[in-house]
Amino acid sequence: MKPQEYVHAALQKALKKSEFQLPELPYISLERPKQEELGDLSTPLAMSLSKPLRMAPRKIAEILLQNLELDPDYVEKTEIAGPGFINFYYAKPCLQKAVLEIIRDGERYGRSDLGQGRKIQLEFVSANPTGPLNIVSARAAAVGDVLTSCYRTAGYDARREFYVNDAGRQIRLLGASLSARYMTELGHPEEVPEEGYHGAYLLDLAREIAARDGDRHGKLAADERAALFSQMALEYMLQRQKASLDKYRVVYDLWFRESTLRDANAQEHILRKMAEAGFTYEHEGALWFRSSEFGDEKDRVLITQNGEPTYFLIDIAYHQDKYERGFEKVIDFWGPDHHGYIDRMRAAIMALGHPKESFEVSIIQQVNLLRSGQTVKMSKRAGEIIEMDELIEEVGVDAARFYFVDRRISQPMDFDIDLAKKQSDENPVFYVQYAHARICNILRYAEEQGVAVPESADTSALGNAQEVQVIKKLLEFPDVVQRVVLNTEPHRISNYVQEVATTFHRFYHEHRVVTEDRSLTLARLMLAKAARQVLANGFALLGISAPENMYL
């Protein structure tokens, strides 16, 4: 049992033994205090119980401590601090034992049953299939992929999903744009529609079609040709997007097509449910949803005056389909231009009878790409986008994924291409990967010196300040993963592996691992193995490689 698990179990036992009247046992948050002198773990549990129990936090903390049964091999001491924090201090034997437990757990270290198998769907990127994926999509892909991995590690049944907008006006414009390019390629110049797509990728596709099929499609009526080219362009762009994401190490559990909803008339199901509940009404020839009754700023149109379902209605049908597939929570990642869409979609979900908290939206903020300190301009409509593939080719998958996760989702970010390519400690992804490679080198060196690195060894020699700091940092990993999913903050993982790297580098600069003292050497090799394992597990969540050789 890990120290965090032990303390958590002790607190749960204390809650059951105490005379508190609680409808259910609460989630117990354990975190490392910012000031080292305040302990190794701290919980605000007493303060969170103060309101429901109508009792002073410090009094609750005193009762909990009276009922705690703590093993001195795990916890050296406890104390109440401030308004009611309960602080715990690890015992040294606990820290020494934890090193071996981390090694024993291996790739499983960091896993928990926090989610208890709850089904969660994360829908991210979902870019219109009208062009190559750009760097904003790259950020969304990294964030969504890392979060899904963290959810799964924390015991959730989490699925990745891409929603394909393969119907509607933008697809018709795509077909018309490709048709114009194709006819021009045949020597019959046509203008791309004013609101169409002007990217060079359509010119490439038009040339490919002309070379393969000749002028066969040029004999079709314009509308027929545009409809045919809509499907050709759609499938072409989807293949490109899938290839880009595969290269980026993002694999979806499902690519869900909008057309399946329209073909099944799924929107009719939504209209019936809302009408039966009294949430729709007719006004000026259109059908409206009473979304203002659920917190939206105004009511929204579901069926237009000409009888067409709005995109909003189709989107409601898509989200209802998610719930009907058994997901208890759905998480969407949208661009900043969709911020105003959140309240209306949440209103629809509540109107359909789903809990408000079962729907979550994270806004992926803008990316500014910098080269030589200058912003690289982009415009999708003008055909001057910076493609995800271009960025990956220049800086590599590891750097791209790491950098995009290394900032809060809510913050716009500057992606410095020059820094991402640096082979030095200034580059954070190089810095953390170098720590892993350094540990691999230490273990190889030990073998070269005739010290076989065992699966396990006595770690009681570990105890100086730097060793203890490394161990305590490694013990934070399971809690970091849980906080990622509880707060939707994937940047915690990239921040954490940087902290592990810093702590280990500091230990390495102060102490030799392979020494004249065999017992100390073996103990420190165990510490190095544990640190390597935690870094590798963190890298796996980030979707980056764990190199065994790197050179400054």
WORA-V324835 format. One record per residue. N is the residue number from 1. RES is the residue in one letter. NEAR is the number of other C-alpha atoms within 8 Angstrom. Layout:
<<N | RES | NEAR> <N | RES | NEAR>>
This chain:
<<1 | M | 4> <2 | K | 8> <3 | P | 11> <4 | Q | 9> <5 | E | 8> <6 | Y | 10> <7 | V | 8> <8 | H | 10> <9 | A | 8> <10 | A | 11> <11 | L | 10> <12 | Q | 9> <13 | K | 9> <14 | A | 13> <15 | L | 12> <16 | K | 8> <17 | K | 7> <18 | S | 9> <19 | E | 6> <20 | F | 7> <21 | Q | 5> <22 | L | 7> <23 | P | 4> <24 | E | 4> <25 | L | 7> <26 | P | 4> <27 | Y | 4> <28 | I | 7> <29 | S | 7> <30 | L | 11> <31 | E | 8> <32 | R | 9> <33 | P | 10> <34 | K | 5> <35 | Q | 6> <36 | E | 7> <37 | E | 4> <38 | L | 8> <39 | G | 13> <40 | D | 12> <41 | L | 12> <42 | S | 13> <43 | T | 12> <44 | P | 11> <45 | L | 10> <46 | A | 14> <47 | M | 13> <48 | S | 7> <49 | L | 11> <50 | S | 12> <51 | K | 8> <52 | P | 6> <53 | L | 9> <54 | R | 6> <55 | M | 9> <56 | A | 8> <57 | P | 12> <58 | R | 12> <59 | K | 8> <60 | I | 13> <61 | A | 13> <62 | E | 9> <63 | I | 9> <64 | L | 12> <65 | L | 8> <66 | Q | 6> <67 | N | 10> <68 | L | 10> <69 | E | 6> <70 | L | 7> <71 | D | 6> <72 | P | 8> <73 | D | 9> <74 | Y | 13> <75 | V | 13> <76 | E | 11> <77 | K | 9> <78 | T | 9> <79 | E | 7> <80 | I | 11> <81 | A | 8> <82 | G | 5> <83 | P | 7> <84 | G | 13> <85 | F | 15> <86 | I | 14> <87 | N | 14> <88 | F | 13> <89 | Y | 11> <90 | Y | 13> <91 | A | 12> <92 | K | 10> <93 | P | 9> <94 | C | 12> <95 | L | 12> <96 | Q | 13> <97 | K | 9> <98 | A | 12> <99 | V | 13> <100 | L | 13> <101 | E | 9> <102 | I | 12> <103 | I | 13> <104 | R | 6> <105 | D | 8> <106 | G | 8> <107 | E | 6> <108 | R | 6> <109 | Y | 10> <110 | G | 11> <111 | R | 9> <112 | S | 9> <113 | D | 9> <114 | L | 8> <115 | G | 11> <116 | Q | 7> <117 | G | 8> <118 | R | 11> <119 | K | 12> <120 | I | 13> <121 | Q | 13> <122 | L | 14> <123 | E | 14> <124 | F | 13> <125 | V | 11> <126 | S | 9> <127 | A | 9> <128 | N | 8> <129 | P | 13> <130 | T | 11> <131 | G | 8> <132 | P | 11> <133 | L | 12> <134 | N | 11> <135 | I | 11> <136 | V | 8> <137 | S | 11> <138 | A | 14> <139 | R | 13> <140 | A | 12> <141 | A | 12> <142 | A | 12> <143 | V | 12> <144 | G | 13> <145 | D | 10> <146 | V | 13> <147 | L | 12> <148 | T | 12> <149 | S | 10> <150 | C | 13> <151 | Y | 13> <152 | R | 10> <153 | T | 11> <154 | A | 15> <155 | G | 14> <156 | Y | 15> <157 | D | 11> <158 | A | 13> <159 | R | 11> <160 | R | 15> <161 | E | 13> <162 | F | 12> <163 | Y | 11> <164 | V | 12> <165 | N | 12> <166 | D | 11> <167 | A | 9> <168 | G | 7> <169 | R | 6> <170 | Q | 8> <171 | I | 13> <172 | R | 12> <173 | L | 13> <174 | L | 13> <175 | G | 16> <176 | A | 15> <177 | S | 14> <178 | L | 17> <179 | S | 12> <180 | A | 12> <181 | R | 14> <182 | Y | 13> <183 | M | 12> <184 | T | 10> <185 | E | 11> <186 | L | 10> <187 | G | 6> <188 | H | 7> <189 | P | 10> <190 | E | 8> <191 | E | 5> <192 | V | 12> <193 | P | 9> <194 | E | 4> <195 | E | 5> <196 | G | 11> <197 | Y | 14> <198 | H | 10> <199 | G | 12> <200 | A | 7> <201 | Y | 8> <202 | L | 13> <203 | L | 11> <204 | D | 8> <205 | L | 10> <206 | A | 13> <207 | R | 10> <208 | E | 8> <209 | I | 10> <210 | A | 12> <211 | A | 7> <212 | R | 6> <213 | D | 8> <214 | G | 9> <215 | D | 8> <216 | R | 7> <217 | H | 8> <218 | G | 8> <219 | K | 6> <220 | L | 8> <221 | A | 7> <222 | A | 6> <223 | D | 6> <224 | E | 8> <225 | R | 12> <226 | A | 13> <227 | A | 11> <228 | L | 9> <229 | F | 12> <230 | S | 15> <231 | Q | 9> <232 | M | 9> <233 | A | 14> <234 | L | 12> <235 | E | 8> <236 | Y | 8> <237 | M | 12> <238 | L | 9> <239 | Q | 8> <240 | R | 9> <241 | Q | 11> <242 | K | 8> <243 | A | 8> <244 | S | 11> <245 | L | 11> <246 | D | 9> <247 | K | 8> <248 | Y | 9> <249 | R | 7> <250 | V | 10> <251 | V | 7> <252 | Y | 9> <253 | D | 7> <254 | L | 7> <255 | W | 9> <256 | F | 9> <257 | R | 10> <258 | E | 13> <259 | S | 9> <260 | T | 8> <261 | L | 13> <262 | R | 10> <263 | D | 7> <264 | A | 6> <265 | N | 8> <266 | A | 11> <267 | Q | 13> <268 | E | 7> <269 | H | 9> <270 | I | 11> <271 | L | 9> <272 | R | 8> <273 | K | 9> <274 | M | 13> <275 | A | 10> <276 | E | 7> <277 | A | 6> <278 | G | 7> <279 | F | 11> <280 | T | 11> <281 | Y | 10> <282 | E | 8> <283 | H | 7> <284 | E | 5> <285 | G | 7> <286 | A | 13> <287 | L | 13> <288 | W | 13> <289 | F | 12> <290 | R | 12> <291 | S | 15> <292 | S | 10> <293 | E | 7> <294 | F | 9> <295 | G | 9> <296 | D | 11> <297 | E | 7> <298 | K | 7> <299 | D | 10> <300 | R | 9> <301 | V | 10> <302 | L | 12> <303 | I | 13> <304 | T | 12> <305 | Q | 9> <306 | N | 6> <307 | G | 7> <308 | E | 7> <309 | P | 10> <310 | T | 10> <311 | Y | 6> <312 | F | 7> <313 | L | 12> <314 | I | 14> <315 | D | 8> <316 | I | 13> <317 | A | 13> <318 | Y | 10> <319 | H | 9> <320 | Q | 10> <321 | D | 8> <322 | K | 11> <323 | Y | 11> <324 | E | 7> <325 | R | 6> <326 | G | 7> <327 | F | 12> <328 | E | 9> <329 | K | 12> <330 | V | 14> <331 | I | 12> <332 | D | 10> <333 | F | 14> <334 | W | 12> <335 | G | 10> <336 | P | 9> <337 | D | 5> <338 | H | 9> <339 | H | 9> <340 | G | 7> <341 | Y | 7> <342 | I | 9> <343 | D | 10> <344 | R | 12> <345 | M | 9> <346 | R | 10> <347 | A | 14> <348 | A | 10> <349 | I | 15> <350 | M | 11> <351 | A | 10> <352 | L | 9> <353 | G | 6> <354 | H | 8> <355 | P | 8> <356 | K | 8> <357 | E | 6> <358 | S | 9> <359 | F | 11> <360 | E | 9> <361 | V | 9> <362 | S | 10> <363 | I | 12> <364 | I | 12> <365 | Q | 11> <366 | Q | 10> <367 | V | 11> <368 | N | 10> <369 | L | 10> <370 | L | 13> <371 | R | 10> <372 | S | 5> <373 | G | 6> <374 | Q | 6> <375 | T | 8> <376 | V | 8> <377 | K | 5> <378 | M | 7> <379 | S | 8> <380 | K | 8> <381 | R | 9> <382 | A | 9> <383 | G | 10> <384 | E | 10> <385 | I | 9> <386 | I | 9> <387 | E | 10> <388 | M | 13> <389 | D | 9> <390 | E | 8> <391 | L | 12> <392 | I | 11> <393 | E | 8> <394 | E | 7> <395 | V | 11> <396 | G | 9> <397 | V | 11> <398 | D | 10> <399 | A | 11> <400 | A | 13> <401 | R | 15> <402 | F | 12> <403 | Y | 11> <404 | F | 12> <405 | V | 15> <406 | D | 11> <407 | R | 9> <408 | R | 9> <409 | I | 13> <410 | S | 8> <411 | Q | 8> <412 | P | 9> <413 | M | 9> <414 | D | 8> <415 | F | 10> <416 | D | 10> <417 | I | 10> <418 | D | 9> <419 | L | 8> <420 | A | 12> <421 | K | 10> <422 | K | 9> <423 | Q | 7> <424 | S | 8> <425 | D | 7> <426 | E | 7> <427 | N | 12> <428 | P | 8> <429 | V | 11> <430 | F | 11> <431 | Y | 13> <432 | V | 12> <433 | Q | 11> <434 | Y | 12> <435 | A | 11> <436 | H | 15> <437 | A | 13> <438 | R | 11> <439 | I | 11> <440 | C | 11> <441 | N | 10> <442 | I | 9> <443 | L | 11> <444 | R | 8> <445 | Y | 8> <446 | A | 12> <447 | E | 10> <448 | E | 7> <449 | Q | 6> <450 | G | 6> <451 | V | 7> <452 | A | 6> <453 | V | 9> <454 | P | 5> <455 | E | 5> <456 | S | 7> <457 | A | 9> <458 | D | 8> <459 | T | 14> <460 | S | 8> <461 | A | 8> <462 | L | 11> <463 | G | 9> <464 | N | 6> <465 | A | 6> <466 | Q | 10> <467 | E | 11> <468 | V | 11> <469 | Q | 9> <470 | V | 13> <471 | I | 13> <472 | K | 10> <473 | K | 11> <474 | L | 11> <475 | L | 11> <476 | E | 9> <477 | F | 11> <478 | P | 11> <479 | D | 10> <480 | V | 11> <481 | V | 14> <482 | Q | 11> <483 | R | 11> <484 | V | 15> <485 | V | 13> <486 | L | 6> <487 | N | 6> <488 | T | 8> <489 | E | 10> <490 | P | 14> <491 | H | 12> <492 | R | 12> <493 | I | 13> <494 | S | 13> <495 | N | 9> <496 | Y | 10> <497 | V | 12> <498 | Q | 11> <499 | E | 9> <500 | V | 13> <501 | A | 13> <502 | T | 8> <503 | T | 12> <504 | F | 11> <505 | H | 9> <506 | R | 9> <507 | F | 11> <508 | Y | 9> <509 | H | 7> <510 | E | 7> <511 | H | 6> <512 | R | 7> <513 | V | 9> <514 | V | 8> <515 | T | 8> <516 | E | 5> <517 | D | 6> <518 | R | 7> <519 | S | 8> <520 | L | 11> <521 | T | 12> <522 | L | 12> <523 | A | 14> <524 | R | 12> <525 | L | 12> <526 | M | 14> <527 | L | 11> <528 | A | 10> <529 | K | 10> <530 | A | 13> <531 | A | 12> <532 | R | 11> <533 | Q | 12> <534 | V | 12> <535 | L | 13> <536 | A | 10> <537 | N | 11> <538 | G | 11> <539 | F | 12> <540 | A | 9> <541 | L | 11> <542 | L | 11> <543 | G | 10> <544 | I | 11> <545 | S | 8> <546 | A | 9> <547 | P | 9> <548 | E | 9> <549 | N | 9> <550 | M | 8> <551 | Y | 4> <552 | L | 4>>
